Amino acid sequence: MDDNRFLLSTSMPTPGQAKLAWGTIAVLCIAGLLVTPFARIHLPGTEGLLPAYGAAVFLAEAITAGLLFSLYYVMPRTAVLILAAGYLVSALSIVPWMLSFPGVFQAFGLDSGPQGTAAIAALRRLLFPMAVVAYALLKNRPVGPVGLRGMRRRIATCVVAVLLWTLTVAFYVLGTAGWLPPFLSAGGTLTIVWMLVPAIALLLYAAGIALLVRGVRSVVDTWLIVVLVALTIETVLLAYVSAGLRLSLGWWAGRVYGLASASLVLMVLLSEAVLMQGRLARSMAAEQRARSDRLTAMEALSAMVAHEVNQPLASMVTNASAGLRWLDRPQPDLAEAGDAFRRIVADGHAAGEVVAGVRTMFRRGARDCEPLDLNAIVADALRRAADETRLAGIAVTTCLHAPLPRVLGNPAQIQRLVANLVSNAVDAMLAGPSDPRRLLVATSGQEDRVTLSVADTGIGIEPATGHAIFEPFVTTKLDGMGMGLMFCRVVAEAHGGRVTHAPNHPQGTIFTIALPAATVSRDASSDDRAGP
């Protein structure tokens, strides 16, 4: 089994994730259109916001790069390493861009003029989409085996190379801008050299989107498309709509789009990590329940076999001893010995039937019965399942009748019976629609009978399997044992009750357990003991 299917760089987006991504693109486009008529409104004195903007972009892209490097460490794909390097280059390049921006850090002598700022902006605008295009071209390429030491070496080499590149660029740009191409004329207007930068960037964005859209898309691919759309709108606002007018409304709107593009993949990585942790917690809880169910089933089976087989085995030993004594007499009594041996054969058949008859597991389990408060048992079962229901987003409602007649039963078996019904309801809702997830547990009582109902909004039971759902090894779960509902039926019948199920409209199933009240159970037990 390929465990990489759970990684964001390889796992397919769910329909909800795809709808969210396309909805985000629609919101970005609509917001850009709304800003366009007011794009050239000048906002003087807003230079002081640039350090906060730069710090936010730096943190978002640096953390994203770190998470992508971690993803590469889990699954070494060159495409992921290149994408992480692209985010790291973009994050580190924002520092010299911000330091060289005219009028921001001029008091510290760090103003290299508009030419230096434009040069760094051009590098940031072109290098990141080139990294995305390289990622899109290499993401489906098979990867050979790479050891942990090799992965660490590649990550370290990549980080060091990016740092050296950024320091070199910062040194030359902040030191002297004389060697730079003329992005701005002497009058401060944009030159043809600068106008080529957004045009090339838009071509790279379009190429990246086209490469990511084709073929199978992962979660990361889907949100990289959203990132490239946001960068496209940013470039259009900065270069064309606001006509390069710095500190205008369109210019700041473009910066907001740049911050959004820097944060999108980070938010996806963090949210998916949290969701993955929740799924892992639910999986561990389900595994613990399944293990408990298996242990319970094995304990029940071993207890039944030990109890039911003990009598025929004891009888076989007694008859064998009697047969030997009849044969060991001076004049062997073959007729009596034959009768003893025939009784041994009958006892052997009886033992075989006990081993094969799993459905009689708890037929004699009422010997440890005592009056029980079913409401208290329900409350305890829901308390034990509280963490699991909360992680699964299930709304739990109780409707417990009080005062409720007590039932005469085995405490461990009745507690497990209620816990099985609750856990089956949780599993059914986890396998079904995510909304709504409601669990209703209700009790009611009459003078002679107590009823427990557990209603869920899960996947329900197909009519084809509904009649056999309480039989051994019949289950609606892919990894189920088919023992839980059989356990419930055997326990209910062993206590003189019965279990039924019915559809819960509009979706789900209602399981109902009817048990005799304690006074009725005592009377029935007295009648049984008074029999012949």
N, C-alpha and C positions, 0 to 999 in steps of 0.2 A: 504494500500500500504506500502511495506517495504522500508523505506527510507535508510536502511543500504546498499542497493544495490549500493549506490554511494560511499561507503567507500572502500579504497584500500584493506582492509583485507577480503572483501567479494565480491567486484565487479570482474567480469570476465575480463581478458585482451582482448583488441581488437586485431584483426589480425595484425595490425601494431606493437603493443606492443610485441606480441609473436615473430614476425619476428625480431624485434630489439634485443630481449633477446637471441634468437638462434644465431643471427649474432654476438652478443657480445661474446658468448661462442666460436664461431668459431675463432674470432680474438684472444681471449686469448690463445686458443690451438696453433694456428699458431705461435704467438709470443713466446710462451714457447719452441716450437720446434726450432725456429731460434736461441734462446739464448743457447740451450743445448750444441752445440759444443764448445762454449767459456766460459762455466760456471766456470771453475777452474782457470781462469785468476785472479791473485791476484791484488787487488786495495788498496795498503797501503796508510795510511794517510786519509782515508775517514771516520774515526770515528766522525769527526766534523759534518757530515751530520745527525747523529743519533738523536740529539735533534730536528732538524726540522722534521724529519720523525716521531718521537714519538709525537710531538705536533700536526702534521697533522692528525695522526691516532686518537689521543685522541679527538680532536675537532669533527672529522667526526662521530666517534662512540658515543660520548656524545650527539651530536645534534640529531643523529638518535634515541638514547634511549629516549630523550625528546619528539620527535615527536611521537614515539610509545606509550609512556605514555599518551600523549594527545589523541591518537587514542583509547586507552583503556578507557579514560574518556568519549569519545563519545559513544563507544560501548563496554561495559565491558565483554570482553572475557579473560578467564584465559590464553589462549594460547598467546594472544598479550602481556599480562603482563609478562609472562615468557620470551618471545622474547626480550622485552624491558630490562628486568633484565640481559639477556645474553649480550646485547650490552653494558650496563652500566658496567658490570663486566670486559668485554674486554677493555673498555675505561680506567677505573681506574687502571687496572693491568698494562697498558703500562707505567705508571709513575714509579713504583718501578723497572720494567724491564729496563727502560732507565737509572734510577739512579744507578743501580747495574752493568751496562754493563762495562766490563773491559776497562779502559783507557779513558772513556768519562768524568766522574766527579771525577777522582782520586784525583785531587787537593783539593777537598772539603772533602776528606776522606769517600766518599760514595761508594767506590769500594769494593764489598763483594766477589769478585772472580767469576770465571765462573760457579761455582756450583749454586750460588744464581740466576744468570741470567738464567741458564738452568731450574731451578725449576720454576721460574715465567713464562718462555716461555712455559713450559710443561702445567702449569695450564691454561694459556690463550688458548693454542691450543686444550685442551680437554673440557673446560667448555663451550665455545661458541657453538660448534657443539652439545653438549648435550642439550643446551637450544633450538637449532633449532629442534632437534629430538622431544623434549617435545612439542614444538609448533606444529609440524606436527601431533603428536598423538592426541592433544587436540583441534585442530582448528575447527573441525566439531562437537564438543560436545556442546549440548544445554546449555544455561546459564540461571540461574534463575534470578529473579528481584533483582537488587542491587541499593540501594539509592545513592545519590550523596555523602553523608557522608561516606558510606561504600567504595565507590570507592576512595575517598581521603585517607581514612585510609589505604587501601591496597597499594596504590601508595607510601605513606609515609613510610609504613613498609618495602616495597621492597627496596626503596632507602636507608633507614637507615641500613638494613641488608647487602646490598652490600657494603656500606661504611665501616661498621665494619669488614666485611670479608677482604676487601682490606687493611685496616689499620693493621689488625692482621697479614696477610701474609707479608706485608712490614716490620713490626716490627721484625718478626722472621727471615726473609730472610736477611734483611740488618743488623740485630744485630748479628746473628751467623748462619753459614751455616753448622755447625758440625753435626746437626741432619738430614741433607738432605741425600737422597739416592745418591750413587756415579754416577752422570751423566757423569763425566769425570774421566779418570784414572790419576795417578800421572804424566804420560808423556803427558797429554793433549789430548789423543785419546778418542773417544766416547766409552762408555760401553754399555753392552747389555740392561741395564736399560733405557738409553736414546733412544736406537733404538726401544724400545717398544712404545715410545710415538708417533712418526709419524705413526707407523703401526696402533695403536689404533685410532689415529685421522683420518686416511684414511678410516677405517671401519665406524667411526661415520659419516664422510662426505657422504660415499656411502649410509648408512642407511637413512640419512636425504634426500638425493636426491631421493631415491626410495620412501620414504613416501610422499614427496611433488609431485612427478610426478603422482602418482596414484590418481584417483578420480578427483573431480572438483578443479581446481586451480584458485586462486585469483591473482590479480596483485602482491601482496606481495609474494605469493608463487612462482610465476614465477621468480621474481628477486632474491629470496633466493636461488633458484637452481643455478643461475648464480654466486652468492656469494660463494656457496659451491664448485662450479667448480674452481673458482679463488683460493680458499683456498687449494684445492687439488693440483693444479699446484704449488702453493707456497710451500707446504710441500714437494712435489717431488723435487723441485729445491733445497730447503734448506737441506734436509736430505739425498737425494740420488744422484742427479746430481752433486751438488757441494761437496758432501761427507763431509758436515759439515764444510767446510773451510770458516771461517768468513772473511768478507770484500772482498770476491771474486765477480766476475761478476754475477755468478749464485746466490750467497747469496743476493746481492743487487737486482737482478731481482725478487727474491722471496719476498723481502720487498716491491717492487713496486706492486706485486700482492696482498700482504697483505693490502697495502693502497687502492688499487682498490676495494678489497672486503669490506673494511670498509666504502667506499664512495658510493657504488652502490645503496643501499637501500635509503641512504640519498638523492641522486640525484633524484631517482624515487619519493620519497615522496615530495620533493620540486617542481619538475616539474609538478607532478600531482596536487599539491595544486594550482600552477599558472594556469594550464589548467582548473581546477575546478572553479577557480575564473572567468576565461574568459567565461566558459559556463554559470556560474551564471549571469554574466553581460549580455550576449546575451539573456538568458532566461528572465531577468527582462525587457530588451528592447522589446522583443517580447510580453511579457505580457502587457507592456504599450501600444504597438501598437494595440494589440488585444482589450484592454479596450477602446482605442480611436475609433477603428472601431465599436465596439458595441455601444458606445455612439453616434457615427455618424449615425449608422443605426437607432437607436431609435429616435434620433432627426429628421432624415428624415421621419421616419414613423409617428411620432407625428405631424410634420409639414404638411405632406400630409393629414392625417386624419383631422386635425383641419381646413385646408383650404377647402378640398373637401366635408367634411360632413357639413360644416357651411351653404352652400347654401341650400341643401335639408332640413336641420333643420329649417332654417329661413322660407323656403317656407311652411313647415309643420305648423309652428306657424301661419303664415299668413292665410293659408287655414282653419286651425282650428278656428281661430277668425272669419273668414268670415262665416264658417258653423254655428257657434253659433249665429251669428247675423241673418242669414237666419231663424234659428229655433226660435229665440227670438222675431220674428215679431208677431203682432196680428193674422195674418194668415200665419203660417210657410210655406215657399217655400221649399218643400221637394226635388224638382228636383235640385235646386241650391245647397242645403245642400249636397245632394248626390254627385253632381259633386265635391264639395270641399273635401268631405271625400275620394272620389276616387283619387283625386290629392294627398291627404295625404298618401294613400297606395302606390302610385307610387313613391312619394318622399322617403318613408321608404325603398322600394326596392332599390332605387338609393343609399341611404346611406349605405345599406348592401353591395352593389357591390363595393363601395369605400373602405370599410374596408377590403374586401377580395382581392381587386386588388392592391397588393403591387407593381406590376410592373409599375403602373402609378404614382409612388412616386414623380418624378420630372417633370411630364409632363407640369406643369405650372410654372416651376422654372425660366424661362428666363426673368421674369419681372424685376430682379435686375441685368441684364447683362450690361457689359461694355467691351470696347476693351482691350484685354489682350495680353501680350508678353509671348508666350508659352516657349521661351528659358529661360526667367527669372524664370518662375514657375518651370521648370525642374531643374535649378541650385539650387533653394531654396529647392526642395525636396531632391536632392542629398546631399545638405549640412546638412539637418536634419538627413539623414540616414548615415552620414559619420562614426559616432562612431560604428554603428552596422556593416557596411560593413567592417570596419577595423578589428573589433574583429573576424569577420567570415573569414577573409583572402580573401576577394573578390576584384579583380582588376576592378575598374570602369573606363570605357572609354566613352567619349561623342563625338558626331559628330553633332554639332548644326549648322544648316544652317542659314546664315546671309547675307543680311537682310531677316527676316522671316515675312510674312504678319501676322497681328494681327487677333485674333479670338474674336468673340463677345460671351461672356459667363459670367456665375456667378463665381466670383473669388473663393469663398469658395469651390464650387463644382468642378471646374477644378483643383484647388490645391489638393483636396482630391483624385480626379481621378488619377493624376500623382503619388501621394504618395502611393496609393493602388497598382498601377502597380509595383513600385519599391519594396515595401515591399513584395509583392507576389513573385517577382523574387528572393529576398534574402531568403525567406522561402524555395523556391524550390531548391536553391543551398545548403542550410544547410541540407536538407533531402536527397541530392544526393551525388555523389562522391566528395571527398575532393579536387580533383585536376582534371581539372582546374576549378577555380571559377572566371568567367569573366562576367561582366555586361556591356552591350553596350546600351547606350541611344542615339538615333539619332532623329533629326527633319529635315523635308524638307517641301518646300512650293511651290505652284503654285499660279496663280492669284486668283483662286477661292477655293483653298483647302489647308489646313495645315495638315501634317501627323507627328505623334509621334510614334516611335517604341521603345520597350524595349525588349532586347534579353538577355536571361540568359543561363547558362549551367547546369541547374538543372535536376530534375528527369523527366521533360517533362509531357505530358498529354496523358493518354491512349486513343486510338481511341474509346473505348467503351463509354467514358464519354466526349469526345471532343465536340460532337454536343450539349450537354446540359450544358457545363461548365459555361455559363452565366445565367443559370436559378437559381431561389432562392433555397438555401439550398443544392446546388450541390457543392462539394468541393473535392479536392485531398489531403487535410491535415487531419490528424487524429483528431485534435482538432479544425478544422475550422468550421465557422458558415455557410459558403456558401453564404455570403452576399456581399463580396468584389467585385467579378467580376460582380455580378448582379448590384451592385452600379455603376460600371464603364459603363456597357451597358446602364443603365437607364439615366445616366448623358449624355453620348455621344448622345443617341437618342433624349434626350430633347433639345440638342443644334444643332440638325439637322445633326449629324454625325453618325458614326458607329464604332464598335470595332470588330476586328477579331484576330485570332491566327493561327500560323503555326509552324511546327517543325523547330528547329534550329539545323542544322547538324554540327557536328555529334551527339550532345546531347543538350537538353534544348528546350525552347519554345520562339517564338517571338510574342509579343502582339503588335498590331498596332491600333492606334486611328486616324481616319480621321475626321476632323472638317472643316466646311465651313469657309472661310475667313470672316473678319468682314464686308467687303462691300457686300458680298453675303448674309450674315445674315441680314443686314439692309434692303436690297432689299426685301428679303422674308418676313421680318416682316412688311414692308410697304404694300406689296401685301395682307398679311393677314388682316391688319387693313382696307384696302380698300374694302374688300369683303362685301357681303350683310349682 
